Structures are given as C-alpha cells and as structure tokens.
Amino acid sequence: MLNAESITPYEDERGKGEQVREMFDCIAPVYDFMNRAMTMGVDRLWRRATVKEVARCVPRRVLDVATGTADLAIALARKTRAESVLGVDLSKGMLEVGRKKVEKAGLGDRVTLKVADCLALPLEDASVDCVTVAFGVRNFERLLDGYREIHRVLRPGGALMVLELSTPQGKVTKACYDLYTKHLIPLAGRMISKDRSAYSYLPASIAACPQREEMTALMRQAGFSEACYRSFSFGACCLYIAKK
C-alpha cells in the first residue's frame, strides 16, 4: 500500500519537498478560491474548531507549520491570547498571498511569516507553547521526522493540533466522497489552475496519509505522550490533538 511520502505531485526524481514547493508556488493565486470551492466553505468551520482547541491551551507563542496563505495563523492571532504567531511554509508564493492578508487584517505586529522546512524548523528547543498544522502533514517529505521536529520545538506540556482531510468510513458517504475527490476536484482544478497535476495529487495524498488511529499512533511514536482525534463532516476531516 502506498504511503503519503511516496505520493508526489509530479512523480519525477526530485524529493517530495521540492515538488510540493513548486506545486504550491504555481497554484498560490487560486489556492484560497479552490479551497473554499472544494469544501463548500466548510473548511472555515474546521479551522474554527481548531482555534477553539488552541485557545483552551492559552498559549503565548504559537507556531503554524505549513501555514500556506495564513488563514489559520490569522485566526489564531484574532481568536486566542497568543502574543506571537509564527507561520512557516516551503512556498514563497503562498506566503506572498498570506502576507497581504496579514497586512490587510492589521496583524503584522503579531503574525510573522517565514520560509522554512518542517524538517528543520528555525526555532530553539522547547520554544513554543502550541504548534498547529492545517491540511499540511500529508505534504511532509517524512511525516515521522516532521512530528519529531515539532516535538523538539514544543515546550513540555505543549500541544500539537493537526487538522487534516480524511476518507469517510460510511459506505454511502465514501462513495460520494470518492466521486467528488477523484473526478470532480481534478476536473475543476484543471479548468481553474495552471497546474494540471496539483488537484490530482490532492485526493491521492489524502487517501495515502495515515488516518485516525494510525495517525495518533504515529504521533506517539514521535514522542508525544497523548494523542486523540475528533472527526468532522461524516469523517471527511479529522482534528488530531497531541501533548508533549
């Protein structure tokens, strides 16, 4: 069975990280529109649930990994007491869109965006109170190593919140989901995006990514002492919560 690390956007000889960077640089101008369209806006509700969980931890310093166009980073700055939110991402193109949104929101003093690899975070050990990842872990070149790096920068008692798409388990919902993700999304992506591969990569990467108990087991393997999950929208998305 394929794993998420073996699924790449372009299927060439380059490492996954380099391919993912190129893909997101290419689709950055249409990413937010496609995200809203693909989820019919429900992704905002999933992020809202994530922010509520983060707020319960009352963090001072938050790291948002694979921040993309900074939707979650902005929401965290608005809805929690965090003094600073650092968003990191491989894609300069996505961060350029995110910086404009941060500036428009008037949050430049609290939200910082930086190009960085999840496997080599530009932070000291035990330096942040909470780490979030929204729709990004399936793009990690090495997921277990990524979780270990996140564990390194978290302070003892800190929390990791991972919001990730997943495959519904019900027979009817799964059939509808497969039709939507394997056929309609790639078709829409080819029509709207310049990158024909990006929206075929999406459903393949979701299907191959560890889900539910398999994901929480991987978090424990990375060193987290607690790990659990909540399902949303008939299992189309999961919020994983782990503690150091």
C-alpha positions in Angstrom: 0.0 0.0 0.0 1.3 3.5 -0.9 2.1 5.9 1.9 1.8 9.7 1.8 5.6 10.1 1.5 5.6 8.2 -1.8 2.8 10.3 -3.4 4.2 13.3 -5.2 2.7 16.0 -7.4 4.9 15.4 -10.5 6.3 11.9 -10.0 9.8 12.8 -11.1 13.1 12.2 -9.4 13.1 15.2 -7.2 12.4 15.0 -3.5 8.8 15.4 -2.4 9.5 18.7 -0.6 10.9 20.3 -3.8 7.9 19.1 -5.8 5.4 20.3 -3.2 7.1 23.7 -3.1 6.8 24.1 -6.9 3.2 23.0 -6.9 2.1 25.5 -4.2 4.1 28.3 -5.8 2.1 27.6 -9.0 -1.4 27.3 -7.5 -0.9 30.1 -4.9 -3.0 32.7 -6.8 -6.1 30.4 -6.9 -5.5 28.3 -3.7 -8.0 30.2 -1.5 -10.7 30.1 -4.1 -10.2 26.4 -4.8 -10.1 25.6 -1.1 -13.4 27.4 -0.5 -15.0 25.8 -3.6 -13.7 22.2 -2.8 -15.0 22.2 0.7 -18.1 24.4 0.0 -16.8 26.7 2.8 -16.8 24.1 5.5 -13.1 24.4 5.9 -13.7 27.6 7.8 -15.8 25.6 10.4 -13.0 23.1 10.8 -10.4 25.8 11.4 -12.8 27.5 13.9 -12.9 24.3 15.9 -9.1 24.1 15.8 -8.8 27.6 17.0 -11.1 26.9 19.9 -8.9 24.0 21.0 -5.8 26.1 20.8 -7.5 28.9 22.8 -8.1 26.4 25.6 -4.3 25.9 26.0 -3.9 29.7 26.5 -0.6 29.7 24.5 1.8 32.7 24.4 3.8 31.6 21.4 2.2 29.6 18.5 3.9 28.0 15.5 1.7 27.3 12.5 3.5 24.8 10.2 2.6 24.6 6.5 0.8 27.9 7.0 0.1 28.4 3.3 -1.8 31.7 2.8 -2.0 32.2 6.6 -5.8 31.6 7.2 -5.2 29.7 10.4 -2.3 31.9 11.6 -4.6 35.0 11.2 -7.5 33.2 13.0 -5.2 32.2 15.8 -4.0 35.8 16.3 -7.6 37.1 16.3 -9.2 34.5 18.5 -6.6 33.5 21.1 -4.4 35.3 23.6 -1.2 34.4 21.8 1.4 37.2 21.8 3.0 35.9 18.6 2.1 33.5 15.8 4.9 32.4 13.5 3.7 30.8 10.2 6.2 28.8 8.2 5.9 27.2 4.8 8.0 25.9 1.9 6.2 28.0 -0.7 7.2 31.7 -1.2 4.2 32.1 -3.5 1.8 31.0 -0.8 3.5 33.2 1.8 3.3 36.3 -0.5 -0.5 35.8 -0.6 -0.5 35.3 3.2 1.5 38.5 3.9 -1.1 40.6 2.0 -3.8 39.1 4.1 -1.9 39.6 7.4 -1.3 43.3 6.4 -5.0 43.8 5.5 -6.0 42.3 8.8 -3.7 44.7 10.7 -1.9 41.8 12.4 1.7 42.5 11.2 2.8 43.1 14.8 1.7 39.6 16.0 1.9 37.4 12.9 5.2 36.6 11.2 5.5 34.5 8.1 8.8 32.8 7.1 10.0 30.3 4.5 11.1 27.2 6.3 11.1 23.4 6.1 9.1 21.4 8.7 12.1 19.1 8.9 14.4 21.9 10.0 12.3 24.5 12.0 14.1 27.8 12.7 13.4 27.6 16.4 15.2 26.6 19.6 14.2 23.5 21.6 11.1 23.9 23.8 10.4 27.4 22.5 6.7 27.4 21.6 3.6 26.6 23.5 1.5 25.2 20.7 2.0 24.0 17.1 -0.7 23.8 14.5 -0.8 22.2 11.0 -3.9 22.6 8.8 -4.1 20.4 5.7 -0.3 20.1 5.5 1.0 17.0 7.1 0.2 14.9 4.0 2.7 17.1 2.2 5.6 16.4 4.6 8.5 14.7 2.9 9.0 12.5 6.0 6.0 12.6 8.3 7.5 10.9 11.4 10.6 13.1 11.2 8.3 16.2 10.9 6.5 15.2 14.0 9.8 14.7 15.8 10.9 18.1 14.8 7.6 19.6 16.0 8.1 17.7 19.3 11.5 19.3 19.7 10.3 22.9 19.5 7.3 22.3 21.8 7.8 23.1 25.5 6.9 20.3 27.9 3.1 20.2 28.3 2.7 21.9 24.9 0.1 20.8 22.4 0.1 19.9 18.7 -3.1 20.4 16.7 -3.3 18.8 13.3 -6.3 19.4 11.0 -6.2 17.1 8.1 -8.6 15.7 5.4 -9.5 12.1 5.7 -11.6 9.4 3.9 -15.2 8.9 5.2 -15.8 5.4 6.6 -19.5 5.0 5.8 -20.3 3.1 2.5 -22.6 5.8 1.0 -20.6 8.8 2.2 -17.4 7.2 1.0 -18.9 6.6 -2.5 -20.0 10.2 -2.8 -16.6 11.4 -1.4 -14.7 9.2 -4.0 -16.7 10.6 -6.9 -16.2 14.2 -5.7 -12.4 14.0 -4.9 -11.3 11.6 -7.6 -13.2 13.1 -10.5 -14.9 16.5 -9.9 -12.0 18.1 -8.0 -9.3 17.2 -10.5 -11.6 18.4 -13.3 -12.2 21.7 -11.6 -8.5 22.0 -10.8 -7.5 21.5 -14.5 -10.0 24.2 -15.5 -9.1 26.8 -13.0 -5.4 26.1 -12.1 -2.4 26.3 -14.4 -1.1 23.2 -12.7 -2.8 20.1 -14.1 -1.2 17.8 -11.5 -2.0 19.6 -8.3 -5.6 18.6 -7.9 -5.0 15.0 -8.9 -2.3 14.9 -6.2 -4.8 16.1 -3.6 -7.1 13.1 -3.4 -4.2 10.7 -3.8 -2.3 12.3 -0.9 -5.4 12.2 1.3 -6.0 8.5 0.7 -2.4 7.6 1.4 -1.9 9.7 4.5 -2.2 8.0 7.9 -5.7 8.5 9.4 -7.4 8.3 12.8 -5.8 5.6 15.0 -2.9 5.2 12.6 -2.2 8.9 12.8 -2.3 9.1 16.6 -0.1 6.0 16.8 2.5 7.9 14.6 2.3 10.9 16.9 3.1 8.7 19.9 5.9 7.1 18.1 7.3 10.6 17.6 7.4 11.1 21.3 4.0 12.6 22.2 2.6 11.3 25.4 -1.1 11.7 24.5 -2.9 11.7 21.1 -6.5 11.6 20.2 -8.8 12.8 17.4 -12.2 14.3 16.5 -14.0 13.7 13.2 -15.9 16.3 11.3 -18.4 16.2 8.3 -19.0 12.4 8.3 -15.3 11.7 8.6 -14.1 14.0 5.7 -11.8 15.8 8.1 -10.1 15.0 11.5 -8.6 17.1 14.2 -5.7 15.4 15.9 -4.6 16.6 19.3 -1.3 15.5 20.9 0.5 16.6 24.0 4.2 16.7 24.8 
